[in-house]
Structure formats: structure tokens, C-alpha cells
Amino acid sequence: MRATLLTLVFACSVVFSYAWGNPPPSTCSFGDPLFEALSHQNVTLIEPKNYVVGEENFVIIQLEKPELPSGYMVSVFVDTLKSPKSEPEVQGWYPKTSIKPLVEGIYEMSVRVNLMYKGS
């Protein structure tokens, strides 16, 4: 009985290690052939020349292929990597993201633009 239990545990651990250990594919098409083409496109960020403290400053996000079919959405995530005393107020939206620095200083931020698809 104990040998069977150990064999079962070992077999399960091998199966789970293969299931979790493989790297994910570069893209997952979800059955839509357009996803592969739309998910690999250039994105341009247009920033304001000067950010104004205490006011909304807009970063414009331009996709190489801005016309998206039904079921596709763009999400924007903004992470503050470095900031002076407090993080800025951020609203990550497409095509216009708002960044409001609260104090003067140097900010380092990361902007991630993701394509999402929800089929019917």
C-alpha cells in the first residue's frame, strides 16, 4: 500500500511538473486568426513636452493598427518605478492615459499596453 501511494505521488509530481514547467506559447490565438497579427504591432507613446505638477498630463497611445475588430480591447498598465516623495495619480486608459504628479521631481515609469480578446 505504501509503495503504491509513493508511486502515485511520484507519478502525479511528474505530470504536474510537465504541466507547469513548460513555457507558455508566445501568443495564444483563442481560435481567432487575427489575434496573432494584431498582438504583434508597434505602439507609440506621445508624452507632453513638460509635465505640470498637480495637473493631469496626458500620454497618448497610438497603435500601428488602431482599427480593432469586435471583441478586442486594449488595456494600459502604468507602474511607478521611482518617484520623489509620493507616487503620481495615474489612470491608465486607451488611447489617453492620465498622469498627475503630486510633487516636483524625477519620476521613472513603465507603461504596458496589452491587447485583449473576448470571443462570443
Protein Blocks (a to p, Z undefined) as FASTA:
>chain_A
ZZmmmmmmmmmmmmmmmmmmpccdfbdfklpaklmmmmmccddddddfbdcehiacdddd
ddfblcccehiacddddddfbdckbccddddddfbdcdddfbgcddddddddddddddZZ
